[in-house]
Amino acid sequence: MISYRDIRKVRWDALIMFLAIYNGFYIPFDFAFKPEISQKLGFQMLTILIDIIFIVDLILGFFTSYIDNKGKECFDSN
C-alpha cells in the first residue's frame, strides 16, 4: 500500500490535477475549433499518453491508503 502522504504520491496527484486542468481547457477548445496542430501525430500521441496516465492513476487509487472514520490512516485493502 502507498501512503497518501508519501511525497511521490503528492507529486503524482499534482501532475494529475495539472493534466485534468489541461484537458478541461484543451478538449472543449479542440472540439470547437479543430486547430491544425491537434491533427499532428506528436500531439495525438500526447493525448493518448495523458489518457494512459489517467488509467494508471485509477489503478493506483486502489493501492493508496485512506483516512478511516476515526481519523487514522488505514492501509487495509479490504
mmCIF file of the N, C-alpha and C atoms, coordinates in Angstrom:
data_MODEL
# 
_entry.id   MODEL 
# 
loop_
_atom_site.group_PDB 
_atom_site.id 
_atom_site.type_symbol 
_atom_site.label_atom_id 
_atom_site.label_alt_id 
_atom_site.label_comp_id 
_atom_site.label_asym_id 
_atom_site.label_entity_id 
_atom_site.label_seq_id 
_atom_site.pdbx_PDB_ins_code 
_atom_site.Cartn_x 
_atom_site.Cartn_y 
_atom_site.Cartn_z 
_atom_site.occupancy 
_atom_site.B_iso_or_equiv 
_atom_site.pdbx_formal_charge 
_atom_site.auth_seq_id 
_atom_site.auth_comp_id 
_atom_site.auth_asym_id 
_atom_site.auth_atom_id 
_atom_site.pdbx_PDB_model_num 
ATOM 1   N N  . MET A 1 1  ? 0.842   -1.185 0.000   1.00 0.00 ? 1  MET A N  1 
ATOM 2   C CA . MET A 1 1  ? 0.000   0.000  0.000   1.00 0.00 ? 1  MET A CA 1 
ATOM 3   C C  . MET A 1 1  ? 0.887   1.248  0.000   1.00 0.00 ? 1  MET A C  1 
ATOM 4   N N  . ILE A 1 2  ? 0.395   2.265  -0.637  1.00 0.00 ? 2  ILE A N  1 
ATOM 5   C CA . ILE A 1 2  ? 1.100   3.542  -0.730  1.00 0.00 ? 2  ILE A CA 1 
ATOM 6   C C  . ILE A 1 2  ? 0.414   4.524  0.205   1.00 0.00 ? 2  ILE A C  1 
ATOM 7   N N  . SER A 1 3  ? 1.197   5.196  1.021   1.00 0.00 ? 3  SER A N  1 
ATOM 8   C CA . SER A 1 3  ? 0.631   6.190  1.929   1.00 0.00 ? 3  SER A CA 1 
ATOM 9   C C  . SER A 1 3  ? 0.165   7.404  1.128   1.00 0.00 ? 3  SER A C  1 
ATOM 10  N N  . TYR A 1 4  ? -0.974  7.921  1.481   1.00 0.00 ? 4  TYR A N  1 
ATOM 11  C CA . TYR A 1 4  ? -1.472  9.103  0.778   1.00 0.00 ? 4  TYR A CA 1 
ATOM 12  C C  . TYR A 1 4  ? -0.598  10.322 1.059   1.00 0.00 ? 4  TYR A C  1 
ATOM 13  N N  . ARG A 1 5  ? 0.260   10.243 2.093   1.00 0.00 ? 5  ARG A N  1 
ATOM 14  C CA . ARG A 1 5  ? 1.146   11.353 2.450   1.00 0.00 ? 5  ARG A CA 1 
ATOM 15  C C  . ARG A 1 5  ? 2.533   11.228 1.837   1.00 0.00 ? 5  ARG A C  1 
ATOM 16  N N  . ASP A 1 6  ? 2.818   10.146 1.135   1.00 0.00 ? 6  ASP A N  1 
ATOM 17  C CA . ASP A 1 6  ? 4.125   9.951  0.500   1.00 0.00 ? 6  ASP A CA 1 
ATOM 18  C C  . ASP A 1 6  ? 4.370   11.081 -0.499  1.00 0.00 ? 6  ASP A C  1 
ATOM 19  N N  . ILE A 1 7  ? 5.578   11.639 -0.490  1.00 0.00 ? 7  ILE A N  1 
ATOM 20  C CA . ILE A 1 7  ? 5.882   12.792 -1.348  1.00 0.00 ? 7  ILE A CA 1 
ATOM 21  C C  . ILE A 1 7  ? 5.729   12.441 -2.829  1.00 0.00 ? 7  ILE A C  1 
ATOM 22  N N  . ARG A 1 8  ? 6.059   11.193 -3.193  1.00 0.00 ? 8  ARG A N  1 
ATOM 23  C CA . ARG A 1 8  ? 5.875   10.793 -4.598  1.00 0.00 ? 8  ARG A CA 1 
ATOM 24  C C  . ARG A 1 8  ? 4.403   10.762 -4.970  1.00 0.00 ? 8  ARG A C  1 
ATOM 25  N N  . LYS A 1 9  ? 3.554   10.332 -4.041  1.00 0.00 ? 9  LYS A N  1 
ATOM 26  C CA . LYS A 1 9  ? 2.105   10.311 -4.280  1.00 0.00 ? 9  LYS A CA 1 
ATOM 27  C C  . LYS A 1 9  ? 1.564   11.736 -4.384  1.00 0.00 ? 9  LYS A C  1 
ATOM 28  N N  . VAL A 1 10 ? 2.078   12.626 -3.560  1.00 0.00 ? 10 VAL A N  1 
ATOM 29  C CA . VAL A 1 10 ? 1.646   14.030 -3.612  1.00 0.00 ? 10 VAL A CA 1 
ATOM 30  C C  . VAL A 1 10 ? 2.041   14.654 -4.955  1.00 0.00 ? 10 VAL A C  1 
ATOM 31  N N  . ARG A 1 11 ? 3.247   14.364 -5.411  1.00 0.00 ? 11 ARG A N  1 
ATOM 32  C CA . ARG A 1 11 ? 3.682   14.885 -6.718  1.00 0.00 ? 11 ARG A CA 1 
ATOM 33  C C  . ARG A 1 11 ? 2.862   14.277 -7.856  1.00 0.00 ? 11 ARG A C  1 
ATOM 34  N N  . TRP A 1 12 ? 2.565   12.987 -7.747  1.00 0.00 ? 12 TRP A N  1 
ATOM 35  C CA . TRP A 1 12 ? 1.726   12.329 -8.750  1.00 0.00 ? 12 TRP A CA 1 
ATOM 36  C C  . TRP A 1 12 ? 0.350   12.996 -8.810  1.00 0.00 ? 12 TRP A C  1 
ATOM 37  N N  . ASP A 1 13 ? -0.229  13.262 -7.633  1.00 0.00 ? 13 ASP A N  1 
ATOM 38  C CA . ASP A 1 13 ? -1.543  13.909 -7.586  1.00 0.00 ? 13 ASP A CA 1 
ATOM 39  C C  . ASP A 1 13 ? -1.491  15.311 -8.187  1.00 0.00 ? 13 ASP A C  1 
ATOM 40  N N  . ALA A 1 14 ? -0.377  16.021 -7.966  1.00 0.00 ? 14 ALA A N  1 
ATOM 41  C CA . ALA A 1 14 ? -0.227  17.356 -8.568  1.00 0.00 ? 14 ALA A CA 1 
ATOM 42  C C  . ALA A 1 14 ? -0.176  17.246 -10.093 1.00 0.00 ? 14 ALA A C  1 
ATOM 43  N N  . LEU A 1 15 ? 0.534   16.235 -10.607 1.00 0.00 ? 15 LEU A N  1 
ATOM 44  C CA . LEU A 1 15 ? 0.575   16.010 -12.056 1.00 0.00 ? 15 LEU A CA 1 
ATOM 45  C C  . LEU A 1 15 ? -0.816  15.706 -12.594 1.00 0.00 ? 15 LEU A C  1 
ATOM 46  N N  . ILE A 1 16 ? -1.557  14.862 -11.897 1.00 0.00 ? 16 ILE A N  1 
ATOM 47  C CA . ILE A 1 16 ? -2.906  14.504 -12.326 1.00 0.00 ? 16 ILE A CA 1 
ATOM 48  C C  . ILE A 1 16 ? -3.801  15.746 -12.337 1.00 0.00 ? 16 ILE A C  1 
ATOM 49  N N  . MET A 1 17 ? -3.683  16.581 -11.324 1.00 0.00 ? 17 MET A N  1 
ATOM 50  C CA . MET A 1 17 ? -4.506  17.808 -11.299 1.00 0.00 ? 17 MET A CA 1 
ATOM 51  C C  . MET A 1 17 ? -4.134  18.735 -12.451 1.00 0.00 ? 17 MET A C  1 
ATOM 52  N N  . PHE A 1 18 ? -2.831  18.863 -12.748 1.00 0.00 ? 18 PHE A N  1 
ATOM 53  C CA . PHE A 1 18 ? -2.399  19.697 -13.868 1.00 0.00 ? 18 PHE A CA 1 
ATOM 54  C C  . PHE A 1 18 ? -2.963  19.161 -15.180 1.00 0.00 ? 18 PHE A C  1 
ATOM 55  N N  . LEU A 1 19 ? -2.868  17.838 -15.380 1.00 0.00 ? 19 LEU A N  1 
ATOM 56  C CA . LEU A 1 19 ? -3.376  17.245 -16.618 1.00 0.00 ? 19 LEU A CA 1 
ATOM 57  C C  . LEU A 1 19 ? -4.897  17.361 -16.720 1.00 0.00 ? 19 LEU A C  1 
ATOM 58  N N  . ALA A 1 20 ? -5.595  17.287 -15.595 1.00 0.00 ? 20 ALA A N  1 
ATOM 59  C CA . ALA A 1 20 ? -7.050  17.448 -15.618 1.00 0.00 ? 20 ALA A CA 1 
ATOM 60  C C  . ALA A 1 20 ? -7.426  18.883 -16.005 1.00 0.00 ? 20 ALA A C  1 
ATOM 61  N N  . ILE A 1 21 ? -6.696  19.854 -15.486 1.00 0.00 ? 21 ILE A N  1 
ATOM 62  C CA . ILE A 1 21 ? -6.953  21.250 -15.857 1.00 0.00 ? 21 ILE A CA 1 
ATOM 63  C C  . ILE A 1 21 ? -6.637  21.468 -17.337 1.00 0.00 ? 21 ILE A C  1 
ATOM 64  N N  . TYR A 1 22 ? -5.518  20.900 -17.791 1.00 0.00 ? 22 TYR A N  1 
ATOM 65  C CA . TYR A 1 22 ? -5.150  20.991 -19.201 1.00 0.00 ? 22 TYR A CA 1 
ATOM 66  C C  . TYR A 1 22 ? -6.259  20.417 -20.079 1.00 0.00 ? 22 TYR A C  1 
ATOM 67  N N  . ASN A 1 23 ? -6.738  19.219 -19.728 1.00 0.00 ? 23 ASN A N  1 
ATOM 68  C CA . ASN A 1 23 ? -7.815  18.600 -20.502 1.00 0.00 ? 23 ASN A CA 1 
ATOM 69  C C  . ASN A 1 23 ? -9.090  19.428 -20.440 1.00 0.00 ? 23 ASN A C  1 
ATOM 70  N N  . GLY A 1 24 ? -9.339  20.065 -19.302 1.00 0.00 ? 24 GLY A N  1 
ATOM 71  C CA . GLY A 1 24 ? -10.531 20.894 -19.150 1.00 0.00 ? 24 GLY A CA 1 
ATOM 72  C C  . GLY A 1 24 ? -10.559 22.066 -20.116 1.00 0.00 ? 24 GLY A C  1 
ATOM 73  N N  . PHE A 1 25 ? -9.373  22.560 -20.479 1.00 0.00 ? 25 PHE A N  1 
ATOM 74  C CA . PHE A 1 25 ? -9.303  23.652 -21.450 1.00 0.00 ? 25 PHE A CA 1 
ATOM 75  C C  . PHE A 1 25 ? -9.136  23.134 -22.880 1.00 0.00 ? 25 PHE A C  1 
ATOM 76  N N  . TYR A 1 26 ? -8.301  22.097 -23.036 1.00 0.00 ? 26 TYR A N  1 
ATOM 77  C CA . TYR A 1 26 ? -7.970  21.640 -24.378 1.00 0.00 ? 26 TYR A CA 1 
ATOM 78  C C  . TYR A 1 26 ? -9.134  20.945 -25.084 1.00 0.00 ? 26 TYR A C  1 
ATOM 79  N N  . ILE A 1 27 ? -9.829  20.075 -24.408 1.00 0.00 ? 27 ILE A N  1 
ATOM 80  C CA . ILE A 1 27 ? -10.888 19.287 -25.057 1.00 0.00 ? 27 ILE A CA 1 
ATOM 81  C C  . ILE A 1 27 ? -12.001 20.175 -25.626 1.00 0.00 ? 27 ILE A C  1 
ATOM 82  N N  . PRO A 1 28 ? -12.543 21.122 -24.862 1.00 0.00 ? 28 PRO A N  1 
ATOM 83  C CA . PRO A 1 28 ? -13.564 21.992 -25.469 1.00 0.00 ? 28 PRO A CA 1 
ATOM 84  C C  . PRO A 1 28 ? -13.007 22.858 -26.603 1.00 0.00 ? 28 PRO A C  1 
ATOM 85  N N  . PHE A 1 29 ? -11.750 23.335 -26.440 1.00 0.00 ? 29 PHE A N  1 
ATOM 86  C CA . PHE A 1 29 ? -11.143 24.147 -27.489 1.00 0.00 ? 29 PHE A CA 1 
ATOM 87  C C  . PHE A 1 29 ? -10.968 23.338 -28.766 1.00 0.00 ? 29 PHE A C  1 
ATOM 88  N N  . ASP A 1 30 ? -10.473 22.117 -28.621 1.00 0.00 ? 30 ASP A N  1 
ATOM 89  C CA . ASP A 1 30 ? -10.275 21.248 -29.779 1.00 0.00 ? 30 ASP A CA 1 
ATOM 90  C C  . ASP A 1 30 ? -11.606 20.888 -30.430 1.00 0.00 ? 30 ASP A C  1 
ATOM 91  N N  . PHE A 1 31 ? -12.611 20.623 -29.624 1.00 0.00 ? 31 PHE A N  1 
ATOM 92  C CA . PHE A 1 31 ? -13.922 20.258 -30.157 1.00 0.00 ? 31 PHE A CA 1 
ATOM 93  C C  . PHE A 1 31 ? -14.548 21.426 -30.929 1.00 0.00 ? 31 PHE A C  1 
ATOM 94  N N  . ALA A 1 32 ? -14.355 22.643 -30.426 1.00 0.00 ? 32 ALA A N  1 
ATOM 95  C CA . ALA A 1 32 ? -14.991 23.810 -31.047 1.00 0.00 ? 32 ALA A CA 1 
ATOM 96  C C  . ALA A 1 32 ? -14.246 24.312 -32.283 1.00 0.00 ? 32 ALA A C  1 
ATOM 97  N N  . PHE A 1 33 ? -12.911 24.316 -32.240 1.00 0.00 ? 33 PHE A N  1 
ATOM 98  C CA . PHE A 1 33 ? -12.155 24.993 -33.293 1.00 0.00 ? 33 PHE A CA 1 
ATOM 99  C C  . PHE A 1 33 ? -11.334 24.069 -34.197 1.00 0.00 ? 33 PHE A C  1 
ATOM 100 N N  . LYS A 1 34 ? -11.095 22.837 -33.796 1.00 0.00 ? 34 LYS A N  1 
ATOM 101 C CA . LYS A 1 34 ? -10.311 21.872 -34.580 1.00 0.00 ? 34 LYS A CA 1 
ATOM 102 C C  . LYS A 1 34 ? -9.018  22.486 -35.137 1.00 0.00 ? 34 LYS A C  1 
ATOM 103 N N  . PRO A 1 35 ? -8.104  22.937 -34.262 1.00 0.00 ? 35 PRO A N  1 
ATOM 104 C CA . PRO A 1 35 ? -6.858  23.527 -34.778 1.00 0.00 ? 35 PRO A CA 1 
ATOM 105 C C  . PRO A 1 35 ? -6.006  22.484 -35.503 1.00 0.00 ? 35 PRO A C  1 
ATOM 106 N N  . GLU A 1 36 ? -5.208  22.940 -36.458 1.00 0.00 ? 36 GLU A N  1 
ATOM 107 C CA . GLU A 1 36 ? -4.399  22.026 -37.263 1.00 0.00 ? 36 GLU A CA 1 
ATOM 108 C C  . GLU A 1 36 ? -3.355  21.300 -36.422 1.00 0.00 ? 36 GLU A C  1 
ATOM 109 N N  . ILE A 1 37 ? -2.849  21.946 -35.391 1.00 0.00 ? 37 ILE A N  1 
ATOM 110 C CA . ILE A 1 37 ? -1.803  21.330 -34.575 1.00 0.00 ? 37 ILE A CA 1 
ATOM 111 C C  . ILE A 1 37 ? -2.313  20.071 -33.873 1.00 0.00 ? 37 ILE A C  1 
ATOM 112 N N  . SER A 1 38 ? -3.596  20.020 -33.580 1.00 0.00 ? 38 SER A N  1 
ATOM 113 C CA . SER A 1 38 ? -4.128  18.843 -32.890 1.00 0.00 ? 38 SER A CA 1 
ATOM 114 C C  . SER A 1 38 ? -4.227  17.626 -33.813 1.00 0.00 ? 38 SER A C  1 
ATOM 115 N N  . GLN A 1 39 ? -4.050  17.824 -35.109 1.00 0.00 ? 39 GLN A N  1 
ATOM 116 C CA . GLN A 1 39 ? -4.104  16.724 -36.061 1.00 0.00 ? 39 GLN A CA 1 
ATOM 117 C C  . GLN A 1 39 ? -2.736  16.077 -36.279 1.00 0.00 ? 39 GLN A C  1 
ATOM 118 N N  . LYS A 1 40 ? -1.679  16.694 -35.747 1.00 0.00 ? 40 LYS A N  1 
ATOM 119 C CA . LYS A 1 40 ? -0.333  16.152 -35.933 1.00 0.00 ? 40 LYS A CA 1 
ATOM 120 C C  . LYS A 1 40 ? -0.123  14.927 -35.050 1.00 0.00 ? 40 LYS A C  1 
ATOM 121 N N  . LEU A 1 41 ? 0.711   14.008 -35.502 1.00 0.00 ? 41 LEU A N  1 
ATOM 122 C CA . LEU A 1 41 ? 0.931   12.740 -34.828 1.00 0.00 ? 41 LEU A CA 1 
ATOM 123 C C  . LEU A 1 41 ? 1.478   12.930 -33.405 1.00 0.00 ? 41 LEU A C  1 
ATOM 124 N N  . GLY A 1 42 ? 2.422   13.833 -33.235 1.00 0.00 ? 42 GLY A N  1 
ATOM 125 C CA . GLY A 1 42 ? 3.005   14.067 -31.918 1.00 0.00 ? 42 GLY A CA 1 
ATOM 126 C C  . GLY A 1 42 ? 1.973   14.549 -30.913 1.00 0.00 ? 42 GLY A C  1 
ATOM 127 N N  . PHE A 1 43 ? 1.095   15.390 -31.343 1.00 0.00 ? 43 PHE A N  1 
ATOM 128 C CA . PHE A 1 43 ? 0.052   15.909 -30.456 1.00 0.00 ? 43 PHE A CA 1 
ATOM 129 C C  . PHE A 1 43 ? -0.964  14.830 -30.117 1.00 0.00 ? 43 PHE A C  1 
ATOM 130 N N  . GLN A 1 44 ? -1.285  13.986 -31.083 1.00 0.00 ? 44 GLN A N  1 
ATOM 131 C CA . GLN A 1 44 ? -2.204  12.877 -30.820 1.00 0.00 ? 44 GLN A CA 1 
ATOM 132 C C  . GLN A 1 44 ? -1.576  11.861 -29.870 1.00 0.00 ? 44 GLN A C  1 
ATOM 133 N N  . MET A 1 45 ? -0.271  11.634 -29.989 1.00 0.00 ? 45 MET A N  1 
ATOM 134 C CA . MET A 1 45 ? 0.429   10.735 -29.071 1.00 0.00 ? 45 MET A CA 1 
ATOM 135 C C  . MET A 1 45 ? 0.425   11.308 -27.651 1.00 0.00 ? 45 MET A C  1 
ATOM 136 N N  . LEU A 1 46 ? 0.553   12.627 -27.526 1.00 0.00 ? 46 LEU A N  1 
ATOM 137 C CA . LEU A 1 46 ? 0.490   13.278 -26.216 1.00 0.00 ? 46 LEU A CA 1 
ATOM 138 C C  . LEU A 1 46 ? -0.880  13.060 -25.584 1.00 0.00 ? 46 LEU A C  1 
ATOM 139 N N  . THR A 1 47 ? -1.913  13.177 -26.366 1.00 0.00 ? 47 THR A N  1 
ATOM 140 C CA . THR A 1 47 ? -3.270  12.957 -25.870 1.00 0.00 ? 47 THR A CA 1 
ATOM 141 C C  . THR A 1 47 ? -3.455  11.514 -25.400 1.00 0.00 ? 47 THR A C  1 
ATOM 142 N N  . ILE A 1 48 ? -2.934  10.569 -26.143 1.00 0.00 ? 48 ILE A N  1 
ATOM 143 C CA . ILE A 1 48 ? -3.021  9.155  -25.752 1.00 0.00 ? 48 ILE A CA 1 
ATOM 144 C C  . ILE A 1 48 ? -2.221  8.907  -24.478 1.00 0.00 ? 48 ILE A C  1 
ATOM 145 N N  . LEU A 1 49 ? -1.041  9.516  -24.370 1.00 0.00 ? 49 LEU A N  1 
ATOM 146 C CA . LEU A 1 49 ? -0.219  9.368  -23.168 1.00 0.00 ? 49 LEU A CA 1 
ATOM 147 C C  . LEU A 1 49 ? -0.947  9.904  -21.937 1.00 0.00 ? 49 LEU A C  1 
ATOM 148 N N  . ILE A 1 50 ? -1.606  11.034 -22.071 1.00 0.00 ? 50 ILE A N  1 
ATOM 149 C CA . ILE A 1 50 ? -2.372  11.605 -20.958 1.00 0.00 ? 50 ILE A CA 1 
ATOM 150 C C  . ILE A 1 50 ? -3.496  10.657 -20.550 1.00 0.00 ? 50 ILE A C  1 
ATOM 151 N N  . ASP A 1 51 ? -4.166  10.057 -21.515 1.00 0.00 ? 51 ASP A N  1 
ATOM 152 C CA . ASP A 1 51 ? -5.222  9.087  -21.199 1.00 0.00 ? 51 ASP A CA 1 
ATOM 153 C C  . ASP A 1 51 ? -4.662  7.873  -20.464 1.00 0.00 ? 51 ASP A C  1 
ATOM 154 N N  . ILE A 1 52 ? -3.486  7.409  -20.872 1.00 0.00 ? 52 ILE A N  1 
ATOM 155 C CA . ILE A 1 52 ? -2.855  6.273  -20.196 1.00 0.00 ? 52 ILE A CA 1 
ATOM 156 C C  . ILE A 1 52 ? -2.480  6.644  -18.766 1.00 0.00 ? 52 ILE A C  1 
ATOM 157 N N  . ILE A 1 53 ? -2.000  7.856  -18.560 1.00 0.00 ? 53 ILE A N  1 
ATOM 158 C CA . ILE A 1 53 ? -1.661  8.322  -17.211 1.00 0.00 ? 53 ILE A CA 1 
ATOM 159 C C  . ILE A 1 53 ? -2.907  8.339  -16.334 1.00 0.00 ? 53 ILE A C  1 
ATOM 160 N N  . PHE A 1 54 ? -4.033  8.749  -16.859 1.00 0.00 ? 54 PHE A N  1 
ATOM 161 C CA . PHE A 1 54 ? -5.278  8.744  -16.089 1.00 0.00 ? 54 PHE A CA 1 
ATOM 162 C C  . PHE A 1 54 ? -5.701  7.314  -15.733 1.00 0.00 ? 54 PHE A C  1 
ATOM 163 N N  . ILE A 1 55 ? -5.499  6.371  -16.628 1.00 0.00 ? 55 ILE A N  1 
ATOM 164 C CA . ILE A 1 55 ? -5.828  4.971  -16.341 1.00 0.00 ? 55 ILE A CA 1 
ATOM 165 C C  . ILE A 1 55 ? -4.918  4.424  -15.237 1.00 0.00 ? 55 ILE A C  1 
ATOM 166 N N  . VAL A 1 56 ? -3.628  4.753  -15.311 1.00 0.00 ? 56 VAL A N  1 
ATOM 167 C CA . VAL A 1 56 ? -2.692  4.331  -14.265 1.00 0.00 ? 56 VAL A CA 1 
ATOM 168 C C  . VAL A 1 56 ? -3.092  4.935  -12.922 1.00 0.00 ? 56 VAL A C  1 
ATOM 169 N N  . ASP A 1 57 ? -3.521  6.188  -12.924 1.00 0.00 ? 57 ASP A N  1 
ATOM 170 C CA . ASP A 1 57 ? -3.959  6.831  -11.680 1.00 0.00 ? 57 ASP A CA 1 
ATOM 171 C C  . ASP A 1 57 ? -5.193  6.142  -11.100 1.00 0.00 ? 57 ASP A C  1 
ATOM 172 N N  . LEU A 1 58 ? -6.089  5.718  -11.953 1.00 0.00 ? 58 LEU A N  1 
ATOM 173 C CA . LEU A 1 58 ? -7.273  4.996  -11.497 1.00 0.00 ? 58 LEU A CA 1 
ATOM 174 C C  . LEU A 1 58 ? -6.875  3.703  -10.790 1.00 0.00 ? 58 LEU A C  1 
ATOM 175 N N  . ILE A 1 59 ? -5.954  2.963  -11.387 1.00 0.00 ? 59 ILE A N  1 
ATOM 176 C CA . ILE A 1 59 ? -5.482  1.715  -10.787 1.00 0.00 ? 59 ILE A CA 1 
ATOM 177 C C  . ILE A 1 59 ? -4.704  1.993  -9.498  1.00 0.00 ? 59 ILE A C  1 
ATOM 178 N N  . LEU A 1 60 ? -3.879  3.029  -9.508  1.00 0.00 ? 60 LEU A N  1 
ATOM 179 C CA . LEU A 1 60 ? -3.088  3.392  -8.331  1.00 0.00 ? 60 LEU A CA 1 
ATOM 180 C C  . LEU A 1 60 ? -3.971  3.741  -7.142  1.00 0.00 ? 60 LEU A C  1 
ATOM 181 N N  . GLY A 1 61 ? -5.146  4.270  -7.403  1.00 0.00 ? 61 GLY A N  1 
ATOM 182 C CA . GLY A 1 61 ? -6.075  4.623  -6.333  1.00 0.00 ? 61 GLY A CA 1 
ATOM 183 C C  . GLY A 1 61 ? -6.487  3.439  -5.488  1.00 0.00 ? 61 GLY A C  1 
ATOM 184 N N  . PHE A 1 62 ? -6.472  2.242  -6.064  1.00 0.00 ? 62 PHE A N  1 
ATOM 185 C CA . PHE A 1 62 ? -6.827  1.036  -5.319  1.00 0.00 ? 62 PHE A CA 1 
ATOM 186 C C  . PHE A 1 62 ? -5.729  0.610  -4.347  1.00 0.00 ? 62 PHE A C  1 
ATOM 187 N N  . PHE A 1 63 ? -4.525  1.133  -4.519  1.00 0.00 ? 63 PHE A N  1 
ATOM 188 C CA . PHE A 1 63 ? -3.391  0.754  -3.683  1.00 0.00 ? 63 PHE A CA 1 
ATOM 189 C C  . PHE A 1 63 ? -2.896  1.903  -2.821  1.00 0.00 ? 63 PHE A C  1 
ATOM 190 N N  . THR A 1 64 ? -3.755  2.863  -2.550  1.00 0.00 ? 64 THR A N  1 
ATOM 191 C CA . THR A 1 64 ? -3.404  4.032  -1.749  1.00 0.00 ? 64 THR A CA 1 
ATOM 192 C C  . THR A 1 64 ? -4.159  3.991  -0.432  1.00 0.00 ? 64 THR A C  1 
ATOM 193 N N  . SER A 1 65 ? -3.461  4.370  0.641   1.00 0.00 ? 65 SER A N  1 
ATOM 194 C CA . SER A 1 65 ? -4.104  4.390  1.961   1.00 0.00 ? 65 SER A CA 1 
ATOM 195 C C  . SER A 1 65 ? -5.165  5.490  2.011   1.00 0.00 ? 65 SER A C  1 
ATOM 196 N N  . TYR A 1 66 ? -5.991  5.434  3.051   1.00 0.00 ? 66 TYR A N  1 
ATOM 197 C CA . TYR A 1 66 ? -7.047  6.429  3.217   1.00 0.00 ? 66 TYR A CA 1 
ATOM 198 C C  . TYR A 1 66 ? -7.264  6.683  4.708   1.00 0.00 ? 66 TYR A C  1 
ATOM 199 N N  . ILE A 1 67 ? -8.047  7.708  5.006   1.00 0.00 ? 67 ILE A N  1 
ATOM 200 C CA . ILE A 1 67 ? -8.365  8.050  6.385   1.00 0.00 ? 67 ILE A CA 1 
ATOM 201 C C  . ILE A 1 67 ? -9.697  7.402  6.742   1.00 0.00 ? 67 ILE A C  1 
ATOM 202 N N  . ASP A 1 68 ? -9.713  6.631  7.845   1.00 0.00 ? 68 ASP A N  1 
ATOM 203 C CA . ASP A 1 68 ? -10.959 5.978  8.243   1.00 0.00 ? 68 ASP A CA 1 
ATOM 204 C C  . ASP A 1 68 ? -11.827 6.923  9.076   1.00 0.00 ? 68 ASP A C  1 
ATOM 205 N N  . ASN A 1 69 ? -12.943 6.429  9.578   1.00 0.00 ? 69 ASN A N  1 
ATOM 206 C CA . ASN A 1 69 ? -13.888 7.254  10.337  1.00 0.00 ? 69 ASN A CA 1 
ATOM 207 C C  . ASN A 1 69 ? -13.299 7.804  11.623  1.00 0.00 ? 69 ASN A C  1 
ATOM 208 N N  . LYS A 1 70 ? -12.294 7.143  12.169  1.00 0.00 ? 70 LYS A N  1 
ATOM 209 C CA . LYS A 1 70 ? -11.670 7.569  13.418  1.00 0.00 ? 70 LYS A CA 1 
ATOM 210 C C  . LYS A 1 70 ? -10.529 8.558  13.188  1.00 0.00 ? 70 LYS A C  1 
ATOM 211 N N  . GLY A 1 71 ? -10.235 8.864  11.950  1.00 0.00 ? 71 GLY A N  1 
ATOM 212 C CA . GLY A 1 71 ? -9.194  9.822  11.622  1.00 0.00 ? 71 GLY A CA 1 
ATOM 213 C C  . GLY A 1 71 ? -7.810  9.218  11.510  1.00 0.00 ? 71 GLY A C  1 
ATOM 214 N N  . LYS A 1 72 ? -7.718  7.909  11.461  1.00 0.00 ? 72 LYS A N  1 
ATOM 215 C CA . LYS A 1 72 ? -6.421  7.232  11.352  1.00 0.00 ? 72 LYS A CA 1 
ATOM 216 C C  . LYS A 1 72 ? -6.204  6.770  9.914   1.00 0.00 ? 72 LYS A C  1 
ATOM 217 N N  . GLU A 1 73 ? -4.939  6.749  9.522   1.00 0.00 ? 73 GLU A N  1 
ATOM 218 C CA . GLU A 1 73 ? -4.592  6.280  8.186   1.00 0.00 ? 73 GLU A CA 1 
ATOM 219 C C  . GLU A 1 73 ? -4.766  4.762  8.138   1.00 0.00 ? 73 GLU A C  1 
ATOM 220 N N  . CYS A 1 74 ? -5.491  4.300  7.150   1.00 0.00 ? 74 CYS A N  1 
ATOM 221 C CA . CYS A 1 74 ? -5.792  2.872  7.027   1.00 0.00 ? 74 CYS A CA 1 
ATOM 222 C C  . CYS A 1 74 ? -5.088  2.296  5.807   1.00 0.00 ? 74 CYS A C  1 
ATOM 223 N N  . PHE A 1 75 ? -4.314  1.225  6.039   1.00 0.00 ? 75 PHE A N  1 
ATOM 224 C CA . PHE A 1 75 ? -3.590  0.561  4.956   1.00 0.00 ? 75 PHE A CA 1 
ATOM 225 C C  . PHE A 1 75 ? -4.273  -0.730 4.532   1.00 0.00 ? 75 PHE A C  1 
ATOM 226 N N  . ASP A 1 76 ? -5.446  -0.997 5.073   1.00 0.00 ? 76 ASP A N  1 
ATOM 227 C CA . ASP A 1 76 ? -6.169  -2.234 4.775   1.00 0.00 ? 76 ASP A CA 1 
ATOM 228 C C  . ASP A 1 76 ? -6.779  -2.135 3.371   1.00 0.00 ? 76 ASP A C  1 
ATOM 229 N N  . SER A 1 77 ? -6.529  -3.141 2.557   1.00 0.00 ? 77 SER A N  1 
ATOM 230 C CA . SER A 1 77 ? -7.050  -3.116 1.191   1.00 0.00 ? 77 SER A CA 1 
ATOM 231 C C  . SER A 1 77 ? -8.493  -3.590 1.107   1.00 0.00 ? 77 SER A C  1 
ATOM 232 N N  . ASN A 1 78 ? -9.050  -4.066 2.200   1.00 0.00 ? 78 ASN A N  1 
ATOM 233 C CA . ASN A 1 78 ? -10.429 -4.524 2.203   1.00 0.00 ? 78 ASN A CA 1 
ATOM 234 C C  . ASN A 1 78 ? -11.311 -3.328 2.416   1.00 0.00 ? 78 ASN A C  1 
# 
